[in-house]
Structure formats: C-alpha cells, structure tokens
Amino acid sequence: MLRRSLAVIVAAAALAVAPAAAASAATALPATNTRHTCVRHTTGLCGWAHRQRPANKWETAQCRDYSISYSAHSSGTCSYHHGVKYWFK
C-alpha cells in the first residue's frame, strides 16, 4: 500500500513539472536587445559575441539572407529566409 501511494505521488510530481518545462521553452524573448548578451539558441550565433550590431534596439535576429527579424519568440524566426545567422536577444 505504501509503495502504491509513493508511486502515485511521484507520478503526480512528474506531471506537474512537465508543463513548466514546456512553458519555459516557449517564453518570449526580451523586449529590447540592449543587454549585449543572447539567450541560448539552438541555431545561429550570438551577434554580440561576433562583433555584429543590430539595426535598432528591437531587432531580434539577422537572417542568413541579411533580412531583419523582429520576432517575439525564437521559434520559427527566419524560417522563410534560410534560418538565423545572428541573434541579438
């Protein structure tokens, strides 16, 4: 009986943690790029680390075709422009 209760508690805790991890992956990028740092991205490079400057403080990324992105979220940024070359947030 005790083992079954512990199993139920562990399963409930695992379910409670899973949505929190998914929500953090979909969080919005910072409002401006004035911190001169980048959050961790899976593609592209941090523009600040490679001596690149954004066009303005709201630019999110520079695409590989040199177009500018103002995405609120990192998911799908520059998807129709051959991907992200440099991130600024």
N, C-alpha and C positions, 0 to 999 in steps of 0.2 A: 504494500500500500504506500509506504514512504517513497519507494523508488518511482512509483507511478506519479505521485504528487510532484516529485522533483523533475521528472521528465516533462510534465505539463508546464511547470514554471519556466524551465529552460526554453521550451518551445515558444512560450508566450514572450519571453525576453528577446528571442531571436527575431520574432515577427515585429516587435516594437522597434528594434534597431534598424531593420532593413529599409523601411520607408525614409528614415532620417538620412541614411547614406544616399539613397536615390535623390532626395530633395537637395542635398548639398551639391550633387553633380550638376543640377540644373539651375543653380543660383545665378543671378545676374552679375555681369561684370561691373567694376567700379564706375561711377558716373563720369569721372574725368581721368585722364592719363597723366596727372601731374606728380605722381609718386615716383616716377622714373624706375619702376620695377614692373615685372609681369607676374601674373598668376601662372601656375603650372598648366601648360597646354600640351596636348599630345602631338600636335603638328606645328610647323613653323618655328621661328626663332624669336627670342625676345629682342625687339628692335633696339631697346636702350642698351643692351649688352653688346650690340654690334654697331654702335655709333650712328644709328638711324634716328631721325627726328620725325614726329608726326606732323601732319599739315596743320592741325589745331588740337586743342585740348580734349575734343570729343572723339577723335579718330580712334577706333578700336584696333584696326589691323590694316596692313597693306597687303593686297593680294599679289599673287605671282605675275599677273598681267599689269601690275602697277596701279590698279584701281584702288580706291579708298573704301573702307568699310566702317560703318557706324553701328554695328550690331550691338544689341543689348545683351545677347547671350553668345557664348563662344560656339555653340552647336550650329553647324551649317554656315558659318562665316566663310565667305569667298567660295562657296560651293560651285557657283557657275563661273568662277574666274580662275580656275586651275588650282585652288587652295590658297592657304595663307603663307605669305613669305615672311612677314614680320608682325609680331603682336606688340601692342603698346599698352595693354592693360593686363 
